[in-house]
Amino acid sequence: MFAVIKTGGKQYKVTEQQTLRIEHLPDSARQEGRVVFSDVLLIADVDGNVTVGKPTITNARVEAQVVRDGKAEKIRVVHYKPKTRHRTVRGHRQPYTEVKIEKIVA
């Protein structure tokens, strides 16, 4: 069984017991280290039955456990303009939340 959920402006195909890195979730979206994703776009059973939402499936949810928060690898952004001695180097580390999918409820 798998599902397609929407969070952080992106869509993810998830299965049970999968560990997934998603956009950072604020503390208001969590309840005691658990997260419930209610924007479920598609659910496919083991038997091959596929349910597609319009745009989401009502009464469907995906429950997950928050594993940890972290930051991704550093990305260096360089701005350079020739002949003017203009150089700017900036770094960025995107924050993420790592979750483990526990249950898909259709």
Secondary structure as the mmCIF struct_conf table of DSSP 4:
data_model
#
loop_
_struct_conf.conf_type_id
_struct_conf.id
_struct_conf.beg_label_comp_id
_struct_conf.beg_label_asym_id
_struct_conf.beg_label_seq_id
_struct_conf.end_label_comp_id
_struct_conf.end_label_asym_id
_struct_conf.end_label_seq_id
STRN STRN1 PHE A 2 THR A 7
TURN_TY1_P TURN_TY1_P1 GLY A 8 GLY A 9
STRN STRN2 LYS A 10 THR A 15
TURN_TY1_P TURN_TY1_P2 GLU A 16 GLN A 17
STRN STRN3 THR A 19 GLU A 23
HELX_LH_PP_P HELX_LH_PP_P1 HIS A 24 PRO A 26
HELX_RH_3T_P HELX_RH_3T_P1 ASP A 27 ALA A 29
STRN STRN4 GLN A 31 GLN A 31
TURN_TY1_P TURN_TY1_P3 GLU A 32 GLY A 33
STRN STRN5 ARG A 34 PHE A 37
STRN STRN6 VAL A 40 ALA A 44
TURN_TY1_P TURN_TY1_P4 VAL A 46 ASP A 47
BEND BEND1 GLY A 48 GLY A 48
STRN STRN7 VAL A 50 VAL A 52
BEND BEND2 LYS A 54 THR A 56
TURN_TY1_P TURN_TY1_P5 THR A 58 ASN A 59
STRN STRN8 ARG A 61 LYS A 71
STRN STRN9 ILE A 75 LYS A 81
TURN_TY1_P TURN_TY1_P6 PRO A 82 ARG A 85
STRN STRN10 HIS A 86 HIS A 92
STRN STRN11 PRO A 95 VAL A 105
#
